[in-house]
Amino acid sequence: MALTVCDLQPRFPPSLRHKQSLSNARYVTFHFTLNRNLHLPLSPFLPTGSRLGDRRFHPVKFTSVDGLSIQNNPEHRELQQAHQNEELRERLRSLFETFRSILPGGSWWNLSGEYVDVVTASKPVTVWRALRRMWQLVANDRWVIFTAFSALILAAISEISIPHFLTASVFSAQSGDVMVFRRNVFLLVLFCVVSGICSGLRGCCFGIANMILVKRMRETLYSALLFQDISFFDTATVGELTSRLGADCQQVSRVIGNDLNLISRNVLQATGALIYLLILSWPLGLCTLAICSALAVILLRYGQYQKKSAKLTQELTATANEIAQETISLMRTVRVYGTEELELGRYKLWLEKLASISLRQSGAYGFWNLSFNTLYHSAQVVAVLIGGMSILAGRLTAEQLTKFILYGEWLIYSTWWVGDNISSLMQSVGASEKVFQLMDLMPSNQFISEGLKFQRLTGNIDFMNVSFYYPSRATVPVLQNVNLSMTPDEVVAIVGLSGSGKSTLVNLLLRLYEPTDELVLLQILIDGFPLKELDIKWLRERVGFVGQEPRLFRTDISSNIKYGCPRDVQQEDVELAAKEAFAHDFITSLPNGYKTVVDDDLLSGGQKQRIAIARAILRDPVILILDEATSALDAESEHNVKGVLRSVRNDSRTKRTVIVIAHRLSTIQAADRIVVMEGGQIVEIGSHRELLLKNGLYARLTRIQADAIA
Ligand SMILES: Nc1ncnc2c1ncn2[C@@H]1O[C@H](COP(=O)(O)OP(=O)(O)OP(=O)(O)O)[C@@H](O)[C@H]1O
């Protein structure tokens, strides 16, 4: 194991500072937390005697001097004793520090220090703002909310009346007043029935409102994400976004169905109980109110803490998801490089952080419960004490005190419920911050305005002095002053070293990236019109694209070939396209033929490319872009497929504009023109023969590839 000097953190008792034996020592042994002993010269670590007692030196124990163990050497026994004393003091100090830190307000509860790195700069959402946003989402179905709240009010009034009639019934029976007893029992039964029915209705309506909220929230969020620029997906990860759509939306959904429902019910009941208590006995009522106010202050602090911890939990969950998603999607690489343990460790690290937050949340919940219980029992003791004295003084009857105790209990419990649900509400509001932030993202510029659509697209393409850099790397120019024109019926091949900007050129043509400099979109012309002015959906319907690593959806082969096809197609069309892409034979050899469900992992690279090529052929595009689209095909298939791609289009009997990006230079020799790129610039243009005669980069690359084959 390699250890650097930074790893060496010796620990010396202060008393060693003056020991001649140590000052003269040349070698010391350090016992590491790694359970390894290392003999090292003392001097580099102890340049002056004053460093010996430095408390920053923690995890390493000083065990011997010049090879003599401190334990066995009488000369050093005193040093050992001092060392042990110091260790004990250190332990006690750390125990005391730990105890102090876990008391309310202590450093252990601080969430912003250790985890500050995961808290993103999302705009804090206040409870009102979050509720307003939620209301906007469910406003169309406001009748559900209104019904729910009406039922809630009726249920609360009924429930709060029950203890009164319960006590009144008992005491009227005791007094022998039959009429009053009958009336009280009748009202008691009535309120019980109303409370039961209304509670059921309330629960059902709030449940429906909840479902509507989650659905709309997910719809809005998903639609906001789908219309983002591709550069957004370069920075946001799949794990994070799916976490927002899944867990965070679910958490936010508790607001209506659970939190608001229970908060409203309990606030109503607590208010009713308080009024009743004040009417019964105002001194007793004020005492109970004081206890409830203390409870409310504690619950407010607790709620704020829960909001903060919920936000952290949400961020940590998203990061853990991100890691799991990345590892699972790269499982083959993980397996080949044997990094399962490493990946497990990476995941566990975030789980531990999550657990640590949960621990604090549970601790805070414990403190909250402790406060509640203490205050609850204090209220009972106060009621019995003051109430009992009032009975003795003849100012209160036993019936009144019984009612008081019942309603006092009700008030405290309602306050507790409100607190509990406010903390849950705060958690949901905390979780909503990132969700609302994503929901507020404006769609990419290309979806905002509707552009031009022509009767017919011809397929003329012009790049006029185009320079471009990716938004995520604003200082690195990827394309510089690119001038290039392509005409219909032409096959243009783009070649060049890796990273020279070939794919970027077609990314811009497909408008996958919105350049920060809008001029770029005016410098790319399609049939003489700037790309910026064209309707992008209309244009994309007329473009076929096969990328370097085609991805398939987890559905049957037929649907994968039909995917995104702008016209109605029959199964025969699908099979024809598959035949032209030389995919038909392997598809029919699969167990369910065209109905075989595939995904990215169930087919070979070449088979996936053939399906992607069939998809492009089926669209019958005016402009066809092949970015390393046949790299995984065998030579014969590649030759045949290329022929088909150049062939006559179905409708207009004209050829299409074909752009081919290829590294295998032998496959593009027949192209009408070959464009050679280097460092984001076009350095050569011409036919295969012309470029060979030029003896430039293309000729050099061709020679290198020929040598490699030879
Ligand atoms: N999304 C992106 N964000 C930032 N930089 C990018 C992005 N995509 C590509 N680049 C950078 O732009 C440069 C050109 O990349 P591009 O993919 O166009 O090269 P290429 O010639 O197609 O390479 P290859 O032949 O390997 O596919 C590279 O330096 C690359 O790192």
The ligand as an SDF file (V2000), in Angstrom:
LIG
                    3D

 31 33  0  0  0  0  0  0  0  0999 V2000
  -22.8270   17.8520  -26.7200 N   0  0  0  0  0  0  0  0  0  0  0  0
  -21.6030   18.3240  -26.7460 C   0  0  0  0  0  0  0  0  0  0  0  0
  -21.2270   19.2520  -25.8390 N   0  0  0  0  0  0  0  0  0  0  0  0
  -19.9790   19.7650  -25.8520 C   0  0  0  0  0  0  0  0  0  0  0  0
  -19.0390   19.4150  -26.7510 N   0  0  0  0  0  0  0  0  0  0  0  0
  -19.3450   18.4900  -27.6660 C   0  0  0  0  0  0  0  0  0  0  0  0
  -20.6360   17.8900  -27.7100 C   0  0  0  0  0  0  0  0  0  0  0  0
  -20.6680   17.0050  -28.7350 N   0  0  0  0  0  0  0  0  0  0  0  0
  -19.4350   17.0480  -29.2950 C   0  0  0  0  0  0  0  0  0  0  0  0
  -18.6520   17.9240  -28.6620 N   0  0  0  0  0  0  0  0  0  0  0  0
  -17.2660   18.2750  -28.9930 C   0  0  0  0  0  0  0  0  0  0  0  0
  -17.2540   18.8270  -30.3020 O   0  0  0  0  0  0  0  0  0  0  0  0
  -16.1340   18.3730  -31.0330 C   0  0  0  0  0  0  0  0  0  0  0  0
  -16.6140   17.7800  -32.3700 C   0  0  0  0  0  0  0  0  0  0  0  0
  -17.4180   16.6460  -32.0680 O   0  0  0  0  0  0  0  0  0  0  0  0
  -18.1360   15.8240  -33.2230 P   0  0  0  0  0  0  0  0  0  0  0  0
  -18.9640   14.7890  -32.5730 O   0  0  0  0  0  0  0  0  0  0  0  0
  -18.7790   16.7590  -34.1470 O   0  0  0  0  0  0  0  0  0  0  0  0
  -16.8710   15.1690  -33.9310 O   0  0  0  0  0  0  0  0  0  0  0  0
  -16.8370   14.0660  -35.0720 P   0  0  0  0  0  0  0  0  0  0  0  0
  -15.9290   14.5780  -36.1080 O   0  0  0  0  0  0  0  0  0  0  0  0
  -18.2070   13.7030  -35.4840 O   0  0  0  0  0  0  0  0  0  0  0  0
  -16.1550   12.8740  -34.2590 O   0  0  0  0  0  0  0  0  0  0  0  0
  -16.3680   11.2900  -34.4790 P   0  0  0  0  0  0  0  0  0  0  0  0
  -15.8280   10.9630  -35.8140 O   0  0  0  0  0  0  0  0  0  0  0  0
  -15.5450   10.7050  -33.3810 O   0  0  0  0  0  0  0  0  0  0  0  0
  -17.8180   11.0250  -34.3440 O   0  0  0  0  0  0  0  0  0  0  0  0
  -15.4180   17.3780  -30.1600 C   0  0  0  0  0  0  0  0  0  0  0  0
  -14.2930   18.0270  -29.6030 O   0  0  0  0  0  0  0  0  0  0  0  0
  -16.3960   17.0430  -29.0720 C   0  0  0  0  0  0  0  0  0  0  0  0
  -15.7370   16.8290  -27.8490 O   0  0  0  0  0  0  0  0  0  0  0  0
  1  2  1  0
  2  3  1  0
  2  7  2  0
  3  4  2  0
  4  5  1  0
  5  6  2  0
  6  7  1  0
  6 10  1  0
  7  8  1  0
  8  9  2  0
  9 10  1  0
 10 11  1  0
 11 12  1  0
 11 30  1  0
 12 13  1  0
 13 14  1  0
 13 28  1  0
 14 15  1  0
 15 16  1  0
 16 17  2  0
 16 18  1  0
 16 19  1  0
 19 20  1  0
 20 21  2  0
 20 22  1  0
 20 23  1  0
 23 24  1  0
 24 25  2  0
 24 26  1  0
 24 27  1  0
 28 29  1  0
 28 30  1  0
 30 31  1  0
M  END
$$$$
